[in-house]
Amino acid sequence: MPKMIVSIDGVVIKEVQLTKDRTSLGRRPYNDIVIDNLAVSGEHAVLQMSGNEVYLEDLNSTNGTYVNGKAVKKQLLQNNDTVEIGKYKIKYVNEAASAGFEKTMVIKAGSAGLVPPAPAFAAPAAAVPGANQNAAIKVMSGAAAGREVALVKVVTTIGKPGVAVAAITKRPHGFVVAHVEGADKPSLNGAPVGAEPVTLKNGDLLELAGTQMQFVQH
């Protein structure tokens, strides 16, 4: 989850998780991020979240909004960007975006399509319409056994957030799998998979967070 770390003179004074589509920043007390300083306008800037991307927009503030030392009107923030407002520095942290992986979505009971509820098992996000569906992950164990999820995105994350998450990446020569986060590493045909991508072959067996899956190519 993206967050903003507010500091002045190198001292962190607050951290704010970005959970809403629109997060306001300014001196007035009704803002989501309040910076009580005369250099900050009443309604100084707004952070707009779209998926896993966050845009910073200056609201015609008196003293302007700067990102990494450059004045901006509206800009897509990158992980570790520093927003400067007056003497305040606000560091933008979005580790999920920096890793190049989309958020893993947990599919709940009754959700349309995809994997039905295996206990807290995270399924890949919805398929992209019109994409070339030439490979899929078939769930072999648990309540979701027998279901297939097409690998249509460049990167599909699977697993159980906080326990084990892996990423399957679509490359010109085929698909590869790599460990992303969590203490439990995924296994491929019984061998552990680390951070270095391993090429997948038709029929390969993956195990992640206690769930067995098979990589199939059609």
C-alpha positions in Angstrom: 0.0 0.0 0.0 1.5 3.4 -1.0 2.3 5.9 1.8 3.6 9.4 2.4 6.3 10.0 5.0 6.3 13.7 6.1 9.5 15.1 7.6 11.2 18.4 8.3 14.9 18.9 8.8 15.3 15.2 8.5 12.9 14.4 11.4 9.9 12.3 10.4 6.7 13.8 11.9 4.0 11.6 10.4 3.3 8.7 8.0 0.1 8.5 6.1 -1.2 5.4 4.2 -2.9 6.2 1.0 -6.2 4.3 1.1 -8.6 6.6 -0.7 -8.9 7.6 -4.4 -8.3 11.2 -3.4 -6.1 12.4 -0.6 -5.9 16.2 0.1 -2.9 18.0 1.5 -2.8 21.5 3.0 -2.8 23.8 6.0 -6.6 23.7 6.7 -7.6 21.1 9.3 -10.1 19.3 7.0 -7.3 18.0 4.8 -6.4 14.4 4.9 -2.7 15.3 5.4 -2.5 18.5 7.5 0.7 20.6 7.5 0.3 23.6 9.7 2.8 25.9 8.2 2.3 29.3 6.6 4.4 28.2 3.6 1.6 25.7 2.9 -1.6 26.8 1.2 -5.0 26.0 2.8 -5.6 23.5 0.0 -2.1 22.9 -1.4 -2.2 19.7 -3.4 -4.1 16.5 -3.9 -2.9 12.9 -4.3 -5.1 10.8 -6.7 -4.8 7.1 -6.7 -5.6 5.0 -9.8 -5.0 1.3 -9.3 -1.5 1.2 -7.9 -0.5 4.5 -9.4 -0.5 7.8 -7.5 -0.7 11.2 -9.2 0.3 14.4 -7.4 -1.5 17.6 -8.5 -0.8 21.1 -7.3 -4.0 23.1 -6.5 -2.6 26.5 -7.7 -0.8 26.8 -4.3 1.0 30.1 -3.4 4.5 28.6 -3.1 4.2 25.7 -5.5 4.7 21.9 -5.2 8.1 20.3 -6.0 9.0 16.7 -6.8 12.7 15.9 -6.6 13.5 19.6 -6.7 11.4 20.4 -9.8 8.2 22.4 -9.7 5.2 20.3 -10.9 1.6 20.9 -11.8 0.6 17.2 -12.1 2.9 14.2 -12.0 2.9 10.5 -11.6 4.9 9.7 -8.5 7.5 7.0 -8.5 8.7 5.0 -5.5 11.1 7.1 -3.3 10.1 10.4 -5.0 10.5 13.4 -2.6 7.7 15.9 -2.6 8.8 19.3 -1.3 6.3 21.8 0.1 7.9 24.7 1.9 10.5 23.3 4.4 8.7 20.0 4.5 9.8 16.9 2.6 7.3 14.2 1.9 8.7 10.9 0.7 6.5 8.7 -1.5 6.9 5.0 -0.8 5.2 2.4 -3.0 7.2 -0.8 -2.9 4.6 -2.8 -4.9 5.0 -0.5 -7.9 8.8 -0.4 -7.6 8.9 -4.2 -7.8 6.9 -4.0 -11.1 4.2 -6.3 -9.8 0.5 -5.5 -9.5 -1.2 -6.0 -6.2 -2.3 -9.6 -5.5 -6.0 -9.6 -5.3 -7.8 -11.9 -2.9 -10.8 -13.4 -4.5 -13.7 -13.9 -2.1 -16.6 -16.4 -2.2 -19.2 -15.5 -4.8 -16.9 -13.4 -6.9 -17.5 -13.6 -10.6 -15.2 -16.1 -12.4 -11.6 -16.9 -11.4 -10.6 -19.0 -8.5 -13.3 -19.8 -5.8 -12.3 -19.6 -2.2 -9.3 -21.7 -1.2 -8.6 -20.5 2.3 -7.1 -17.0 2.0 -5.4 -18.0 -1.3 -4.8 -15.1 -3.6 -5.8 -15.6 -7.2 -4.5 -13.6 -10.2 -6.5 -10.5 -11.2 -9.1 -10.7 -14.0 -8.2 -11.6 -17.5 -7.5 -8.9 -20.0 -10.2 -9.0 -22.8 -8.8 -10.0 -26.1 -5.4 -11.1 -24.8 -3.7 -14.1 -26.1 -4.6 -16.8 -23.6 -2.0 -19.5 -24.4 -1.1 -20.5 -20.9 -2.8 -20.9 -17.5 -2.4 -22.0 -13.9 -4.6 -24.9 -12.9 -5.2 -25.2 -9.2 -4.7 -28.8 -8.1 -5.6 -28.8 -4.3 -8.0 -27.1 -1.9 -11.5 -25.8 -2.6 -10.4 -24.3 -5.9 -9.1 -27.6 -7.3 -9.7 -28.0 -11.0 -10.1 -24.3 -11.8 -7.8 -22.6 -14.4 -6.7 -19.0 -14.5 -5.4 -17.7 -17.8 -2.0 -16.0 -17.7 -2.8 -13.0 -19.9 -1.0 -10.2 -18.2 2.7 -9.5 -18.5 3.0 -10.1 -14.7 0.6 -12.3 -12.7 1.1 -12.5 -9.0 -0.2 -15.6 -7.0 0.0 -16.6 -3.4 -0.9 -15.6 0.1 0.1 -12.0 1.0 2.4 -11.9 4.0 3.2 -15.6 3.7 4.3 -16.3 0.2 3.9 -14.5 -3.1 5.3 -15.5 -6.5 5.2 -13.8 -9.8 4.7 -15.4 -13.2 6.1 -13.2 -16.0 5.2 -13.5 -19.7 8.3 -13.2 -21.8 8.9 -13.5 -25.6 10.3 -17.1 -25.2 7.7 -18.2 -22.7 6.8 -17.9 -19.0 9.0 -17.7 -15.9 8.3 -17.8 -12.2 10.1 -16.1 -9.3 9.7 -15.6 -5.6 8.5 -12.1 -4.7 7.9 -11.9 -0.9 7.3 -14.1 2.2 9.3 -16.5 4.2 7.9 -19.5 2.4 9.5 -19.9 -1.1 7.5 -21.5 -3.9 8.6 -24.9 -5.2 8.7 -26.0 -8.8 8.6 -29.8 -9.3 9.7 -30.1 -5.7 12.7 -27.7 -6.0 12.6 -24.3 -4.2 12.3 -21.1 -6.4 14.3 -18.0 -5.4 14.3 -14.4 -6.7 16.0 -15.5 -10.0 13.3 -16.3 -12.6 12.9 -20.0 -13.5 11.5 -21.0 -16.9 8.1 -22.8 -16.8 7.3 -25.8 -19.0 4.0 -27.4 -19.8 2.9 -29.6 -16.9 5.3 -28.1 -14.3 4.0 -28.4 -10.8 4.1 -25.4 -8.5 3.4 -25.3 -4.8 2.9 -22.0 -2.9 1.5 -21.3 0.6 0.3 -24.9 0.8 -1.6 -24.8 -2.5 -0.6 -27.0 -5.4 -0.9 -25.7 -9.0 0.0 -26.9 -12.5 1.3 -24.7 -15.3 -0.4 -25.6 -18.6 0.0 -24.4 -22.1 -2.8 -24.8 -24.6 
